[in-house]
Each structure stands twice: as structure tokens, then as C-alpha cells.
Amino acid sequence: MASPLDQFIIKPIATFGQIGDSPIALTNSGLHMIGIVGFIVGAMLMSTRQAALVPDRWQAVAETLYEFVANMLRDATGKDGMRFFPLVFSLFLFVLVANLLGMVPGAFTVTSHIIVTFALAALVIGTVVIYGFVKHGFRFLGLFVPSGVPVWLLPFITVIEIISFLSRPISLSLRLFANMLAGHIALKVFAGFIVSLLAAAGAASILAPLPLLMTIAMVAFEIFVAGLQAYVFTVLTCIYLNDALHPGH
């Protein structure tokens, strides 16, 4: 029986050369990410190319997604935060489509790799730091100095705030990565139970519907988790971007 971890193996599809001992290759992960971006761009262009006052179903979906993310960003950052809308909207759609694509049998789940989720998290935190210093200068460091704290307690609180800030990309990436990884491993394990029980002789084969029902339930739950994790990632992104706009506590 194949290992549940085999589905996460990155495999080269085409090799274009190498730098030193490292090959330059298009992998299954890279191909899926290209496909995800292409799908998002194509879907957005198709749904908005003939914008009408009374939208059709595809335009309605695009407008619903737009308003959903825009309201989320405005609630967290105010009107000033809308300058980050292209970034937040792109991240939301990428994570959502990547998570849902991973539910298709035979597809590769790019968000089940920590390097991908950490790159997305690093992009968010990097944007916060760069914009914070560009907009506020050294006043951005006030993010780590809460107001109203007694002077004797301030060094300890400042250290805690710095550690908390530095842990953001780790927690943001691990949350998405761990949920996608664990869910797909569980699905693979229960699917393996179905095959094993069906292949078994006698009374054991009667139990085959039990893991089948559990697998169906878990597929539905994983689809819910796929959307939920995209939402959580986007909400936390909005909250972190608010620190770049308003670094004072």
C-alpha cells in the first residue's frame, strides 16, 4: 500500500538545465501554482469582461468575492487599508483555489508544503515592515512599545511584543500548512481502509462501508476547512496590515 505521504512528494516534470548541482526544473508543485494563477486570472477576466448593471451568475460570483474581501479589509484597517486590496484579494483567491484544487483526486496540494505557506506569510510580514517604515519612519517601532505600561515593566513588554511580531510568519504559515497536511493524510488513510476491507475475505468486507461513509464525511469537512483556512489567512493578513497603517497601540 502506498504511503499517505506519497501525495506530497515534489516531482520534476521538465528540466531546463542546472546551476551547480541544483537542477532548474518545472515540478508538479510549480505547474499547479501556474495553473492556479492562470485559472484565477482567466476566471476574473471572463466574469468581468461584459460587466452589466444586472450581473450574470459569473459576474455575481466575482462581485461577491470582491465585496467579501473588501468588507473584511475595511473592517480591520479602515478606508486607508483599501490600498492593500489587490494584495489581500490575490492572496485570498490563491489560497482558496489552491486548497480546493487539492481536493480533486490526483491534484497536488501546494498549500500542504511549508515553503509555499511560509513564502506567502513572509510576503505579508515583509509588506507590513517595509510599508510601516516608509510611511512612519522610526515611529513604526512604536508598535513594540504599548502605551500606558509602567516604565519598570516596559522592557519586558517590549521583548514580548518583538517576539510576538517575529512569530507571526511562523504561526501564519504553520496554521495553513498543518491543516492541509493533516486533512489530506487522514483522507488517504481512510481511503486505504476501504481498499483493505474490500480486499479482505469473509465478514471483514462487510465493514467496508464504514470507512467509506467516514471518508465522504471527511471530504465534506475538508472542503469546509479549505474555505475556512483561506478566510483565516486573509483575516490575519488584514489585522497585520493594520499595524503598518496604525502602529500605535
C-alpha positions in Angstrom: 0.0 0.0 0.0 1.3 3.4 -0.9 2.3 5.7 1.9 -0.1 8.6 2.8 2.9 10.9 2.4 3.5 10.0 -1.2 0.9 12.6 -2.3 3.2 15.4 -1.0 6.3 14.4 -3.0 7.5 17.1 -5.3 8.5 15.6 -8.7 10.2 17.3 -11.6 8.2 17.4 -14.8 10.7 19.1 -17.1 14.3 20.0 -16.6 15.8 23.1 -18.3 19.4 22.8 -17.0 21.2 23.3 -13.7 23.1 25.7 -11.6 25.9 23.8 -10.0 24.4 20.6 -8.6 20.9 22.1 -8.4 18.7 21.4 -11.4 16.4 24.1 -12.9 13.1 22.2 -13.3 9.4 22.6 -13.6 7.8 20.5 -10.8 4.3 19.3 -10.2 4.1 21.9 -7.4 5.2 24.7 -9.8 2.9 23.5 -12.5 -0.1 23.6 -10.2 0.7 27.1 -8.9 1.0 28.3 -12.5 -2.4 26.7 -13.2 -3.9 28.3 -10.1 -2.8 31.7 -11.1 -3.9 31.2 -14.7 -7.3 29.9 -13.5 -7.8 33.0 -11.2 -6.8 35.5 -13.9 -8.9 33.8 -16.6 -12.0 33.5 -14.3 -11.8 37.1 -13.2 -11.4 38.3 -16.8 -14.3 36.2 -18.1 -16.6 37.2 -15.3 -15.9 41.0 -15.7 -15.3 41.4 -19.5 -19.0 42.2 -20.1 -19.9 43.9 -16.9 -23.6 44.7 -16.7 -25.8 46.6 -14.3 -27.7 43.3 -13.8 -24.9 40.8 -13.4 -25.0 37.3 -14.7 -24.0 34.4 -12.4 -20.3 34.6 -13.0 -20.2 38.4 -12.6 -22.2 38.0 -9.4 -19.7 35.5 -8.0 -16.8 37.8 -8.8 -18.6 40.8 -7.2 -19.5 38.7 -4.1 -15.9 37.7 -3.7 -14.8 41.4 -4.2 -17.2 42.7 -1.6 -16.4 39.9 0.8 -12.7 40.7 0.9 -13.2 44.5 0.7 -15.5 44.5 3.7 -13.1 42.3 5.6 -10.2 44.7 4.8 -12.2 47.8 5.7 -13.4 46.3 9.0 -9.8 45.6 10.0 -7.9 48.6 8.7 -10.4 51.3 7.8 -10.6 53.0 4.4 -6.9 53.6 4.3 -6.4 49.8 4.1 -8.0 49.6 0.7 -4.6 50.5 -0.9 -3.7 46.9 0.1 -6.8 45.4 -1.6 -5.0 44.0 -4.6 -2.6 42.1 -2.4 -5.2 40.8 0.0 -7.6 39.8 -2.7 -4.9 38.0 -4.6 -3.8 36.1 -1.5 -7.3 35.1 -0.7 -8.1 33.8 -4.1 -4.8 32.0 -4.4 -5.1 30.2 -1.0 -8.8 29.4 -1.6 -8.3 27.9 -5.1 -5.1 26.1 -4.1 -6.9 24.5 -1.1 -10.0 23.5 -3.2 -7.9 22.2 -6.1 -6.1 19.9 -3.6 -9.4 18.2 -3.0 -9.5 17.0 -6.6 -8.3 13.4 -6.9 -4.8 13.3 -8.4 -4.2 17.0 -7.9 -1.3 18.4 -5.9 -2.0 20.5 -2.8 0.6 23.3 -2.9 -0.5 24.7 0.5 0.5 21.4 2.2 4.1 22.5 1.8 5.5 24.8 4.4 7.8 26.5 1.9 4.8 27.8 0.0 2.8 28.9 3.0 5.9 30.5 4.6 6.6 32.4 1.4 3.0 33.8 1.5 3.4 34.7 5.1 6.8 36.3 4.6 5.2 38.4 1.8 2.6 39.7 4.2 5.0 40.5 7.0 7.6 41.9 4.6 4.9 44.3 3.3 4.0 45.3 6.8 7.6 46.1 7.8 8.5 47.9 4.6 5.3 50.0 4.4 5.5 50.7 8.1 9.0 52.2 7.9 8.3 54.0 4.6 5.1 55.6 5.9 6.0 56.2 9.6 9.8 56.0 9.7 11.1 55.0 13.1 7.7 55.8 14.7 6.8 52.3 13.3 8.8 50.9 16.2 6.1 52.3 18.5 4.3 49.1 17.6 6.5 47.3 20.1 6.1 49.9 22.9 2.5 49.8 24.2 1.2 53.0 25.7 0.1 53.1 29.4 2.6 50.5 30.5 4.6 51.3 33.7 8.2 52.2 33.0 9.6 49.3 35.0 7.5 46.8 33.0 8.2 48.3 29.6 11.4 46.4 28.7 9.7 43.0 29.4 6.6 44.0 27.4 8.7 45.3 24.5 10.6 42.0 24.3 7.3 40.1 24.3 5.9 42.3 21.6 9.0 41.8 19.4 8.9 38.0 19.9 5.2 38.0 19.1 5.8 40.0 15.9 8.6 37.8 14.7 6.5 34.7 15.3 3.7 35.9 13.0 5.0 34.5 9.8 5.7 31.2 11.5 2.2 30.9 13.0 0.5 32.2 9.8 2.3 29.6 7.7 2.1 26.7 10.1 -1.6 27.1 10.6 -2.4 26.7 6.9 0.2 24.1 6.2 -0.7 21.9 9.2 -4.4 21.9 8.4 -4.0 21.0 4.8 -1.4 18.3 5.5 -3.3 16.6 8.3 -6.6 16.6 6.4 -5.2 15.0 3.3 -3.3 12.4 5.3 -6.5 11.5 7.1 -8.4 11.1 3.8 -5.7 8.9 2.4 -5.7 6.7 5.5 -9.4 6.2 5.5 -9.4 5.5 1.7 -6.8 2.9 2.3 -9.1 1.2 4.9 -11.8 0.9 2.2 -9.5 -0.9 -0.2 -8.1 -3.2 2.6 -11.6 -4.2 3.8 -12.9 -4.8 0.3 -10.0 -7.0 -0.4 -10.5 -8.9 2.8 -12.4 -12.1 2.7 -15.4 -13.0 4.9 -17.0 -10.8 7.5 -14.3 -8.1 7.3 -15.6 -7.0 3.9 -19.0 -6.1 5.4 -17.3 -3.3 7.4 -16.0 -1.6 4.2 -19.0 0.9 4.1 -18.0 2.3 7.5 -14.7 3.9 6.3 -16.4 4.9 3.1 -19.0 6.9 4.9 -16.3 8.4 7.1 -14.3 9.4 4.0 -17.3 11.1 2.4 -17.9 13.0 5.7 -14.3 14.0 5.8 -14.3 15.2 2.2 -17.2 17.5 3.0 -15.4 18.7 6.2 -12.1 19.2 4.3 -13.9 21.4 1.7 -15.2 23.5 4.6 -11.7 23.7 6.1 -10.3 24.7 2.7 -12.5 27.7 2.6 -12.1 28.4 6.3 -8.3 28.4 6.2 -8.4 30.9 3.3 -10.7 33.1 5.3 -8.5 32.9 8.4 -5.3 33.6 6.5 -6.9 36.7 4.9 -8.3 38.0 8.2 -4.9 37.7 9.9 -3.3 39.4 6.9 -5.7 42.3 7.3 -5.0 42.6 11.0 -1.3 42.6 10.4 -1.6 45.2 7.7 -3.5 47.4 10.2 -0.2 47.5 12.2 1.5 49.0 9.2 -1.1 51.7 8.9 -1.6 52.4 12.6 1.4 51.2 14.5 0.4 52.9 17.8 -1.4 50.7 20.4 
